[in-house]
Amino acid sequence: MEALPTEDRVTGRSIAKATRRAALLDSAARLFADRGYNGVSIEDLGAAAGVSGPAVYRHFAGKPSVLSALLTGVSEELLEGARAVVARSSSAERSLRDLIGFQVEFALTNSDVIRVQDRDLGSLAPDDERTVRSLQRSYVQVWVDELTAYRPDTDRSLQRRRVHAVFGLINSTPHAAHGTGSGPERDLLRNLLEDMAWAALTV
């Protein structure tokens, strides 16, 4: 049988590696949220993802790089997602409503990451923490720019405070969403959070 082209074999290996890496990050989010960063070992991460502890080092240099990849990756995804929301919106109001929906959906599906961010951001290496905070400031700025376009008569510093307050409201979800599952109850919570966030953002 003719061997597959090298690029196809590499692609297959790359996909498998990316899948294992994603599984490790999912496990890390869950374990860090439950036990705290300092309460989890490399062996714990490997076991939760179905690999040996030493196998984790094929994907990450160590536990600090796992935390960095988790929080940096999420911050990048949020920023990219917010910019995409704004790019396809037809007005500042539509952008804001869609940004709220985007953040609410993130909070409902990533409660573990939010808990890790709240508790363990300070466990990052200094350079990694600066990177995450820079990404988060850029994410906030996307919201502030759209809120300023919607309400140009309001001081930007006040707009920034409003945005942070709305994040606090939405990101309380890890506690409010406990046990709500994925059915009508989750939809009710989503609608409640979106309505409250809009009211807080535009009061």
Secondary structure by P-SEA (a helix, b strand, c coil): cccccaaaaaaaaaaaaaaaaaaaaaaaaaaaaacccccccaaaaaaaacccccccccccccaaaaaaaaaaaaaaaaaaaaaaaaaacccaaaaaaaaaaaaaaaaaacaaaaaaaacccccccaaaaaaaaaaaaaaaaaaaaaaaaacccccaaaaaaaaaaaaaaaaccccccccccccaaaaaaaaaaaaaaaaaacc
